[in-house]
Amino acid sequence: MKHAVVKEVWAGIRRTIGTAQTTKAAATTDYLKLMLAQVPVTLTGLRDRSLLLLTFAGALRRSEIVA
C-alpha cells in the first residue's frame, strides 16, 4: 500500500465502514484470584499484588494506572 491513491481509498473505506474492535474478556474475581496466586511473596510481589487489587477494585484502565 505504498501508492497514494490506494492509501486514500483505504482511508475512505475505514472512515465509511469502520474497523472491527477487538474486545477482551473482563477479569472476574476468579481470574484475579488465579493472578494473585502466581505473585511471589517478595517486596516486588507485594507491590504487584497491591497494584492488581487496587486496579481491580477501582476498575481502572491501563492509562489511568500509569497516570
ZIHUPE-V425649 format. One record per residue. N is the residue number from 1. RES is the residue in one letter. NEAR is the number of other C-alpha atoms within 8 Angstrom. Layout:
# ZIHUPE-V425649
n->N res->RES near->NEAR
n->N res->RES near->NEAR
This chain:
# ZIHUPE-V425649
n->1 res->M near->5
n->2 res->K near->5
n->3 res->H near->6
n->4 res->A near->7
n->5 res->V near->6
n->6 res->V near->9
n->7 res->K near->10
n->8 res->E near->8
n->9 res->V near->8
n->10 res->W near->8
n->11 res->A near->8
n->12 res->G near->8
n->13 res->I near->9
n->14 res->R near->9
n->15 res->R near->7
n->16 res->T near->6
n->17 res->I near->6
n->18 res->G near->7
n->19 res->T near->5
n->20 res->A near->4
n->21 res->Q near->4
n->22 res->T near->4
n->23 res->T near->4
n->24 res->K near->4
n->25 res->A near->4
n->26 res->A near->4
n->27 res->A near->7
n->28 res->T near->6
n->29 res->T near->6
n->30 res->D near->7
n->31 res->Y near->8
n->32 res->L near->11
n->33 res->K near->8
n->34 res->L near->8
n->35 res->M near->8
n->36 res->L near->9
n->37 res->A near->7
n->38 res->Q near->6
n->39 res->V near->9
n->40 res->P near->7
n->41 res->V near->6
n->42 res->T near->6
n->43 res->L near->6
n->44 res->T near->6
n->45 res->G near->10
n->46 res->L near->10
n->47 res->R near->8
n->48 res->D near->9
n->49 res->R near->10
n->50 res->S near->8
n->51 res->L near->8
n->52 res->L near->10
n->53 res->L near->8
n->54 res->L near->8
n->55 res->T near->11
n->56 res->F near->9
n->57 res->A near->7
n->58 res->G near->6
n->59 res->A near->6
n->60 res->L near->9
n->61 res->R near->7
n->62 res->R near->6
n->63 res->S near->6
n->64 res->E near->7
n->65 res->I near->8
n->66 res->V near->5
n->67 res->A near->4
